[in-house]
Structure formats: C-alpha cells, structure tokens
Amino acid sequence: MASLSGQPEVAVVATTTELDVPSSIDWAAVIAGAIVAAAISFVLLTFGTAIGLSITSPYPREGVSVTVFLIVLALWMIWVSLSSFFVGGYLTGRMRRRIGLSPHEVEVRDGVHGLLVWALGTLMGALIATWMATGAAKTGTEAAAASTTATSFTSAVSKAADPVGYLTDSLFRPAPTAPSAAQPTAVRSDPRAEAARIFARSATSGDVSADDQAYLAELVARDAGLSPADAKTRVDKVVADFRSAAQSARDAAEKARRFGLLLAFITAATLVVSAAGAWWAATRGGNHRDEGRDFGALVHWA
C-alpha cells in the first residue's frame, strides 16, 4: 500500500523477546531450589556424621587410618554436594518461567539460575555452620562458668590432667630414706613451682638445657633427700619423658594442621564441582520444562 506521496508504507510490529518476565532472574525458583538443596544436604550430612563416628575410634589401632578416613570423607562430601545441588538446580530450572528467547540464551539463563541456587545454598550452609559453632561455644562457656561452683573438684582434675605438674611432682617424690623436713631452713621459693617454670619455658623448644638440668638435679637432691647421682638419674628420666611428650604434641599439631589443609582443599574442590553440577542440572530442568517432559509414570503408586 502506497501513501499519498507515492512512497510505500512500512508496518512496524511490536515484538517481545521475553514473555511476561518482569525480571531476568526468577528469584522464587532460585530460593525454592536453594532451600531444597540445603535440606537434602543437611539430611545426608546427618547420616554422614553417624557413618564417620562408626568408622573412627579414639583408641589406638582401632578404626580406620587417617588416609582412609580422608578418602571416605572426600567421596561422601562430593556425593552430598552433588546430590543436593543436582536436585536444587534441576528444580529451579524446571520451575523457572518460560521465556521466548533463542535456545542458547534460554540454556545460559537456566544455568545462571542453577549457579544462583549453588551460591545461595552455600551461603545458607555457611550461616548455619557459623550459628551452630557459636551456639556450641556459648554452651561451653556457660558450662565452664557453672563448673566454678565445684572448685575443689575442678582443681583436683586440673592438677591431675596437667602434664607439667605431674612431671614436677615426680621430681620431688621423697626417697624412702629422706631426712625429716622438720628442720628449719631459710625462706626460699617453692622448688616445684620453679621446676614447673623451667619445663614451661622449655616447652617451645621441646628440650631442657644442660644448665637447667643441672639446676634441677640440685633442687631434687636438696628437697627429695637423694644423692647427686640418684637426683641426676631421676632428672634425666623425667627430661626424657618431657622430650617424648613435647615431640608427641608437635606431631599431633602437625597432623592437625595437615588435616585442616586437606579438609579445606576437599571442601573448596567439592564446592567447585557442585557449582558445575548445579549449572548442568538447571539446564536439564529448563530443557525438560520447554519440552514438557512428563515423569508421571515414575511417580504413580498404582
């Protein structure tokens, strides 16, 4: 059709690239998927805690080794993370409102929604873990405050559990033929406290210097009624036990440090893998949504 000026008229038809989508992100679907993912991971981690307690033991040579435990832990964490975010991502992709864009753009947006499910679910898990840790710390503080009423019992338990105090007491166990301590002596510092300070100062290096050992032998000979040779023998034995305890403590600290590093690496790797899983599952959910995939035959009870 031509206009009065002789030029052809061009009809402009308004088109929409998205069908009734107020925002590029469907937050309702994202939140629903994140909640489902967090719930599934909580349930599976609860079962995993029971499994971990059953395969470990505080007693030596019982339970599995640390290497086997780390392998089982890594596999279980990967399974829990992938399973929960697979379901959450698929649910979000399936529930997201349909949009009239190119198939590639639809797939990308579905994947982004899956990634948002992963991010929100991870933040929810971190908040829950922080809340639980805070509650445990508060409970421990309240229990410690309440235990102050039992002063004598707490003091006895602390003294028995103090390795430095035990070593100090073992130094000054009186000999069977020790002379009577009733004779007056000059005022001097408590030898047990002085020996405890020597051991405490030597705890960092894990060894007692030769000068300190000689001084300890003098203290033991003077206060325990031993000959210099017997006092030196006792000091050498206690110092050897001290070195062994210090080495065990360093080994335990090193194992704890390595375990913490491995656990952090496993957690980070699991989160990266689960992010990819959430993206893929959301695209599958969106694809089934657009295809109208029917799973009714799988959920019928009769």
C-alpha positions, 0 to 999 in steps of 0.5 A: 500500500502506497501513501499519498506521496507515492512512497510505500508504507512500512508496518512496524510490529511490536515484538517481545523477546521475553514473555511476561518476565518482569525480571531476568532472574526468577528469584522464587525458583532460585530460593525454592531450589536453594532451600531444597538443596540445603535440606537434602544436604543437611539430611545426608550430612546427618547420616554422614556424621553417624557413618564417620563416628562408626568408622573412627575410634579414639583408641589406638589401632582401632578404626580406620587410618587417617588416609582412609578416613580422608578418602571416605570423607572426600567421596561422601562430601562430593556425593552430598554436594552433588546430590543436593545441588543436582536436585536444587538446580534441576528444580529451579530450572524446571520451575523457572518461567518460560521465556521466548528467547533463542535456545542458547540464551534460554540454556545460559539463563537456566544455568545462571539460575542453577549457579544462583541456587549453588551460591545461595545454598552455600551461603545458607550452609555457611550461616548455619555452620557459623550459628551452630559453632557459636551456639556450641561455644556459648554452651561451653562457656556457660558450662565452664562458668557453672563448673566454678561452683565445684572448685575443689573438684575442678582443681583436683582434675586440673592438677591431675590432667596437667602434664607439667605438674605431674612431671614436677611432682615426680621430681620431688617424690621423697626417697624412702630414706629422706631426712625429716623436713622438720628442720628449719631452713631459710625462706626460699621459693617453692622448688616445684613451682620453679621446676614447673617454670623451667619445663614451661619455658622449655616447652617451645623448644621441646628440650631442657638445657644442660644448665637447667638440668643441672639446676634441677638435679640440685633442687631434687637432691636438696628437697627429695633427700637423694644423692647427686647421682640418684637426683641426676638419674631421676632428672634425666628420666623425667627430661626424657619423658618431657622430650617424648611428650613435647615431640608427641604434641608437635606431631599431633599439631602437625597432623592437625594442621595437615588435616585442616589443609586437606579438609579445606582443599576437599571442601573448596574442590567439592564446592567447585564441582557442585557449582558445575553440577548445579549449572548442568542440572538447571539446564536439564530442568529448563530443557525438560520444562520447554519440552514438557517432559512428563515423569508421571509414570515414575511417580504413580503408586498404582 
